[in-house]
């Protein structure tokens, strides 16, 4: 039986903003046109060949109730936190951090060979897991399976499965799919996405068409493509190579209350978090 391809519901051009201590980045969500794609709360693309755009970094700051996913293309991000973790996310690596009940950390980008580029995705946690202990999944480039199809399409599998190869990001509440797809010129890519899950693509390089014919939408990088309901995603590159992420996950359909780096279910939970910050009890012994 033929699967139903998901139409394009909306396309979002990232907006330039500054975050942290002055890092220049391109933000696709949240924004004026797109607040979230349940369970995904934020998508940022940061990168430059000018160190002034990224060296200020993201100094010591808190998180609660979410997972942050950092994926590096070039350069690196050095991190350390309030529970004793520290390390470096290099080009090709992914860091999947669950803030759970609370963590303080810093993320400081650095260039390599004059370039730094990366992406950060925020994934919501369901109410039952928002106050769980914080944890990290440090995924090196070597841990991420690379699938190459007969017609030259390359897919790095961060989460989900393709051709029997499972991505290393497993046992996550949102049951995510996270694929990094490179299409040579004039190639078509089709991949199933579980019905009921929400899905989007982020076009990093080149241009491509998304959705089923004849309603396909042409997008040019950088662009975030939101998909409607269906059972599979279709994409086709034009006369040059295109690279995009395909990201999908199970929506929680729960109330969302957020304040900066805190995402809970009620305003009262946000206010409690802010009290803990003020009183110095946000991070307790054992965290």
C-alpha positions as CSV (number, residue, x, y, z in Angstrom):
1,X,0.0,0.0,0.0
2,X,1.3,3.4,-0.9
3,X,2.2,5.6,2.0
4,X,0.7,9.1,2.3
5,X,3.4,11.7,1.9
6,X,3.4,14.7,4.2
7,X,2.6,18.1,2.7
8,X,4.6,21.2,3.6
9,X,2.5,23.1,6.1
10,X,4.8,26.1,6.5
11,X,8.4,27.3,5.8
12,X,10.3,29.5,8.2
13,X,13.3,31.7,7.3
14,X,15.6,31.9,10.4
15,X,15.9,35.3,12.1
16,X,19.2,36.7,13.3
17,X,19.4,37.2,17.0
18,X,22.1,37.4,19.8
19,X,22.1,35.0,22.7
20,X,24.3,34.2,25.6
21,X,27.0,36.9,26.1
22,X,26.6,38.1,22.5
23,X,26.7,35.0,20.2
24,X,25.3,35.7,16.7
25,X,22.9,33.0,15.5
26,X,20.0,32.2,13.3
27,X,16.8,31.2,15.1
28,X,13.9,29.3,13.4
29,X,11.9,28.8,16.5
30,X,10.5,30.1,18.7
31,X,9.6,33.2,16.8
32,X,6.7,35.4,15.6
33,X,5.5,32.7,13.1
34,X,6.4,29.5,14.9
35,X,6.4,29.0,18.7
36,X,7.1,25.3,18.8
37,X,6.6,21.9,17.1
38,X,5.6,19.7,20.0
39,X,7.8,18.2,21.4
40,X,10.5,20.6,19.9
41,X,10.8,24.0,21.5
42,X,13.8,25.7,19.9
43,X,16.1,25.4,16.9
44,X,19.2,27.5,16.5
45,X,21.9,27.6,13.8
46,X,25.1,29.3,14.9
47,X,28.3,29.8,12.9
48,X,30.8,32.3,11.6
49,X,34.4,32.8,10.4
50,X,34.5,35.9,12.6
51,X,35.5,34.9,16.2
52,X,33.8,38.1,17.5
53,X,30.5,36.4,16.5
54,X,30.9,33.4,18.8
55,X,33.7,33.7,21.3
56,X,31.5,35.5,23.9
57,X,29.8,32.1,24.3
58,X,27.1,31.0,26.6
59,X,28.5,31.6,30.2
60,X,27.1,29.9,33.3
61,X,23.3,29.5,33.0
62,X,20.6,27.2,34.3
63,X,18.1,24.8,32.6
64,X,15.2,22.7,33.8
65,X,12.5,20.5,32.2
66,X,14.1,20.1,28.8
67,X,16.8,18.3,26.7
68,X,19.3,20.3,24.7
69,X,20.9,18.7,21.6
70,X,24.1,20.2,20.3
71,X,25.4,19.1,16.9
72,X,28.7,20.5,15.6
73,X,29.8,20.9,11.9
74,X,33.0,22.9,12.5
75,X,35.0,24.1,15.4
76,X,34.0,22.9,18.9
77,X,32.1,23.8,22.0
78,X,33.7,23.4,25.4
79,X,31.3,22.7,28.3
80,X,31.3,22.3,32.0
81,X,28.5,22.0,34.5
82,X,27.4,22.1,38.2
83,X,27.6,18.4,38.7
84,X,31.2,18.0,37.6
85,X,31.0,17.2,33.9
86,X,33.2,18.8,31.4
87,X,34.4,18.1,27.9
88,X,34.5,19.3,24.3
89,X,31.9,18.7,21.5
90,X,34.0,18.5,18.3
91,X,33.0,18.7,14.7
92,X,30.7,15.7,13.9
93,X,29.9,15.1,17.5
94,X,26.5,15.4,19.2
95,X,25.8,16.1,22.9
96,X,22.3,15.2,24.1
97,X,21.8,16.7,27.5
98,X,18.8,16.1,29.7
99,X,18.5,19.0,32.2
100,X,15.8,17.2,34.2
101,X,15.2,18.8,37.6
102,X,18.0,21.3,37.0
103,X,21.5,21.9,36.0
104,X,23.9,24.9,35.6
105,X,26.3,24.8,32.8
106,X,28.3,26.9,30.3
107,X,29.0,26.3,26.6
108,X,31.9,28.2,25.0
109,X,32.4,27.9,21.3
110,X,35.8,28.0,19.6
111,X,36.9,28.0,16.0
112,X,39.1,25.5,14.3
113,X,40.9,26.5,11.1
114,X,39.0,29.8,11.1
115,X,35.5,28.4,11.3
116,X,32.8,27.5,13.8
117,X,29.3,26.1,13.0
118,X,26.8,24.2,15.0
119,X,23.1,23.7,15.8
120,X,21.1,23.4,19.0
121,X,17.7,21.8,19.3
122,X,15.6,21.9,22.5
123,X,13.4,18.8,23.1
124,X,10.7,19.0,25.8
125,X,10.4,16.5,28.6
126,X,7.0,15.1,29.6
127,X,5.7,16.1,33.0
128,X,6.6,12.7,34.5
129,X,10.3,13.3,33.6
130,X,10.8,17.0,34.2
131,X,12.2,16.5,37.7
132,X,14.4,13.5,36.8
133,X,18.1,13.6,37.5
134,X,20.2,15.4,34.8
135,X,22.3,13.3,32.5
136,X,24.4,13.5,29.4
137,X,24.8,11.4,26.2
138,X,28.1,12.4,24.6
139,X,28.0,11.0,21.1
140,X,31.2,11.1,19.0
141,X,31.2,11.3,15.2
142,X,32.5,7.7,15.1
143,X,29.4,6.6,17.1
144,X,27.0,7.9,14.4
145,X,26.2,5.4,11.7
146,X,26.6,6.6,8.1
147,X,24.3,5.0,5.5
148,X,25.1,5.5,1.8
149,X,22.5,4.4,-0.7
150,X,23.1,3.0,-4.1
151,X,22.5,6.4,-5.7
152,X,24.9,8.2,-3.4
153,X,22.7,9.7,-0.8
154,X,24.5,9.9,2.6
155,X,22.5,9.7,5.9
156,X,24.0,10.1,9.3
157,X,21.7,8.5,11.8
158,X,21.7,10.3,15.1
159,X,18.3,9.0,16.3
160,X,16.0,6.6,14.7
161,X,16.7,3.8,12.2
162,X,17.5,3.5,8.5
163,X,18.4,0.3,6.6
164,X,18.8,-1.6,9.9
165,X,21.2,0.9,11.4
166,X,20.1,2.4,14.7
167,X,21.2,5.9,15.8
168,X,23.0,6.1,19.2
169,X,20.4,8.5,20.8
170,X,18.0,5.9,22.2
171,X,15.5,5.6,25.1
172,X,14.4,9.2,24.9
173,X,10.8,10.1,25.9
174,X,10.1,11.9,22.6
175,X,11.0,8.8,20.6
176,X,12.9,11.1,18.2
177,X,14.1,10.8,14.6
178,X,17.1,12.9,13.8
179,X,18.7,12.3,10.4
180,X,21.5,14.3,8.7
181,X,20.8,13.8,4.9
182,X,23.1,14.8,2.0
183,X,21.5,14.6,-1.4
184,X,23.7,14.7,-4.5
185,X,22.3,16.8,-7.4
186,X,19.0,15.5,-8.8
187,X,18.4,12.8,-6.1
188,X,15.2,12.0,-4.3
189,X,14.9,10.9,-0.7
190,X,11.9,9.3,0.9
191,X,11.7,8.2,4.5
192,X,8.8,7.0,6.7
193,X,7.8,9.1,9.7
194,X,5.4,7.5,12.3
195,X,1.9,8.7,12.0
196,X,0.9,11.1,14.8
197,X,4.5,12.3,15.2
198,X,5.4,15.9,14.4
199,X,8.1,16.5,11.8
200,X,10.2,19.2,10.3
201,X,13.3,19.6,8.1
202,X,16.1,22.1,8.4
203,X,17.8,22.9,5.1
204,X,21.4,23.6,5.8
205,X,23.0,23.8,2.3
206,X,21.7,24.2,-1.2
207,X,18.1,24.1,-2.4
208,X,15.5,21.2,-2.5
209,X,11.9,20.5,-3.0
210,X,9.8,19.0,-0.2
211,X,6.4,17.3,-0.1
212,X,4.5,15.2,-2.6
213,X,4.2,16.2,-6.3
214,X,2.6,18.3,-7.6
215,X,2.3,20.4,-4.4
216,X,6.1,20.4,-3.7
217,X,7.6,23.5,-2.1
218,X,11.0,24.7,-3.1
219,X,13.3,25.9,-0.3
220,X,16.7,27.4,-0.2
221,X,19.1,27.2,2.7
222,X,18.8,28.3,5.5
223,X,15.1,27.3,5.9
224,X,13.0,25.3,8.3
225,X,10.2,23.3,6.7
226,X,7.2,22.2,8.8
227,X,5.3,19.1,7.6
228,X,1.7,18.3,7.9
229,X,0.2,14.9,8.7
230,X,1.1,11.7,6.8
231,X,3.3,8.7,6.8
232,X,6.5,9.6,5.0
233,X,8.7,12.6,4.0
234,X,9.7,13.3,0.4
235,X,12.6,15.5,-0.6
236,X,14.4,16.1,-3.9
237,X,17.6,18.1,-4.6
238,X,17.9,20.5,-7.6
239,X,21.0,20.8,-9.8
240,X,23.4,20.9,-6.9
241,X,24.0,19.1,-3.6
242,X,21.6,19.7,-0.8
243,X,22.0,18.9,2.9
244,X,19.2,18.9,5.5
245,X,18.2,17.5,8.8
246,X,15.0,15.5,9.2
247,X,13.7,15.7,12.7
248,X,10.5,14.1,14.1
249,X,9.1,13.1,17.5
250,X,6.1,12.1,19.5
251,X,4.1,15.1,20.8
252,X,3.3,15.2,24.5
253,X,0.2,17.3,24.1
254,X,0.7,18.8,27.6
255,X,0.5,22.4,28.8
256,X,3.8,24.3,28.2
257,X,4.9,27.1,30.6
258,X,8.3,28.5,29.8
259,X,10.6,31.3,31.0
260,X,13.9,31.5,29.2
261,X,15.8,28.2,29.9
262,X,13.0,26.7,32.1
263,X,10.2,24.8,30.5
264,X,7.5,23.3,32.8
265,X,3.8,22.6,32.7
266,X,2.4,25.3,34.9
267,X,3.2,28.9,35.8
268,X,3.4,27.9,39.4
269,X,6.3,25.5,38.6
270,X,8.1,28.3,36.8
271,X,7.7,30.5,39.8
272,X,9.0,27.8,42.1
273,X,12.0,27.4,39.9
274,X,12.7,31.2,40.0
275,X,12.4,31.1,43.8
276,X,15.0,28.3,44.0
277,X,17.3,30.3,41.8
278,X,16.9,33.3,44.1
279,X,17.3,31.3,47.3
280,X,20.3,29.3,46.0
281,X,18.5,25.9,46.2
282,X,18.2,25.2,42.5
283,X,21.2,22.9,42.6
284,X,21.3,20.7,45.7
285,X,23.8,18.2,46.9
286,X,23.5,15.0,44.9
287,X,22.7,16.7,41.7
